[in-house]
C-alpha cells in the first residue's frame, strides 16, 4: 500500500512511550514439520494471474476453498460470529469494501467512494468496520457504521496510517503510522475509536502491521531489523504492553509479514518469502521453530484465523 512519506502536513506526534529493553538475538531456527492438532479456519488472499482472490483454509482437514473468482479481492477479515467476511474489492478504478457469507455467497458492496479503501477490520460487537482510505490523502483511518452507512475519519488532523485492528474488547484501535515525515519510518500506536487518547507504543521506527493477542495484553508486528549495513530482514516481534518487553520470533533475511495470533494465543500465523514464494507459516507465540501451515505449504497473504 502506498502511503505519504514526505511533504505531508501533520500535527506533532504525541510523546513516545519508550519500549523496555532491547531485542535480543533469537535462537537460530530451522523449519519443522507442520504441527498437528491445529483447528479453525484461515481466510487469506493469494494472487491468481493478475488479480488477488480470497481463499479459506480448514486447518483440521487441510482443505482450501476459493471464494472469489473475478476482479481484485484482498485483505479479508472475519465477522465476529464467523458467518461473514469483509474485504477490499475492485469496483471500476477503485477498491471498495465488500462483504460475503463465509461460503462466498451473498456478496454485497458496502462503500462507494472515489478512493482506494484497504485493510478492513470488523469490530468485536459487529457494528463497525475500521479501514484505511486515501480519500483525503495521505492514507488515514476511517470507521464505517454498518447500521447507518456513515463513514467518519478517526484522526482528522493526522495521517499516514495503516493496518488498523480493533482491540479484543473494542475499546481501542491498534495501527501503524509515519508521524515524522521520514522515509521508511513507521511506529505502532493505539487510539480510542473516537480519536482521543492516542498513544505511541514502539520507538524503533520501522514497525508495521500490528495485531493484538486474544487477551489484549500483547501485540505482534513486523519490524525491519538491520543485520549489517547492507543486509536487513523483516522479522516478527511480540511486545508486552504492560512491561514493554519484546521478543523477536523470527531470524532470517526474508520478509516475514502479516502476523496474527491464533484464537487461543499459542501460535502466530504469518507469511514469509524465505522460499522465494509467499508461504503461510505458524510459529509458537513464545518463540520456537517456524512451520508451514500445511506440509505442502499454502501461498497467500493477509491471513486471519478464527475457530
Secondary structure, DSSP 8 states (H G I E B T S, - for coil): -----SS------------SS----------B---S---SEEEEEEEETTEEEEEEEETTT--EEE---SS-EEEEEE-TTSSEEEEEEEETTEEEEEEEETTS-S-EE----SSBEEEEEE-TTSSEEEEEE-TTSS-EEEEEETTT--EEES-TT---EEEEEE-TTSS-EEEEE--S--TT-BEEEEE-TTS---EE---SSBEEEEEE-TTSSEEEEEEEEESSSS-EEEEEEEEETTT--EEE---SSSBEEEEEE-TTSSEEEEEE-TTSS-EEEEEETTS---EESSTT--B-EEEEEE-
